[in-house]
Amino acid sequence: MGEEHPRKRSRQHFESEARYVSLLESPQCETSKWYFSREEIERFSPSRKDGIDLVKETFLRSSYCTFLQRLGMKLHVSQVTIACAMVMCHRFYMRQSHAKNDWQTIATASLFLACKAEDEPCQLSSVVVASYEIIYEWDPSASIRIHQTECYHEFKEIILAGESLLLSTSAFHLDIELPYRPLAAALNRLNAWPDLATAAWNFVHDWIRTTLCLQYKPHVIATATVHLAATFQNAKVGSRRDWWLEFGVTTKLLKGLLFNPKFFLWYYCSHLFKLDVVFL
């Protein structure tokens, strides 16, 4: 974040990349496969091929999620829209490399697109100004500079070029399913009490920040979230011990998610007294 001005090559770079991607007709650009194995994510991402290791890429993914949360709150958009933008970024970087695509530009363009996808319109000018102010918050003159015509239009064109690349990379597939709807359905069906529901919603917010949403479908994440919240709350849910089967989630699949290293280290290691998760 320490540059004095936006990268001069960014607009041309994103435009050329978008033109290149739009000409590709290989399976890599199809949207039939938006879910990946752990090995694909951790060992064979485009960034890995460009020399960025897993630790660095994990940090970059965390960085754009934190940025999107701040940008979304600054623009007063819903958490669902912010989550949609995060998933867009996660998907983008399974098709494109962090080494070649500035995450701040892609994140800003993702939020602008997410607002459209979630029918929560947000003016481009507001997105441009808010993003610039966050990126250059270390510079007291940034909030003044972005309102100057030349600076504003230059940064706006960079974001629009990033949007074009996002659309080309995703083959214009913006219909992103999030865990929130199946989570609400599960909580209602199980008659979950308020504290459990609150915990589950908070867990989902955190899960969206990880690549678990690239490995597991929304209903699986939602079901696992209810199970986790019930475990932490010492609450009983459902009329049977393997209630998750009612939601199309097998015990093996549930275990695979709950004991995924990304998830396990984040939650269980900070709550060691809760490791006695019961499945049967």
Secondary structure, 3 states (H helix, E strand, C coil): CCCCCCCCCHHHHHHHHHHHHHHCCCHHHCCCCCCCCHHHHHHCCHHHHCCCCHHHHHHHHHHHHHHHHHHHHHHCCCHHHHHHHHHHHHHHCCCCCCCCCCHHHHHHHHHHHHHHHCCCCCCHHHHHHHHHHHHCCCCCCHHHHCCCHHHHHHHHHHHHHHHHHHHHHCCCCCCCCCCHHHHHHHHHHCCCCHHHHHHHHHHHHHHHCCHHHHCCCHHHHHHHHHHHHHHHHCCCCCCCCCHHHHHCCCHHHHHHHHCCHHHHHHHHHHCHHHCCCCCC
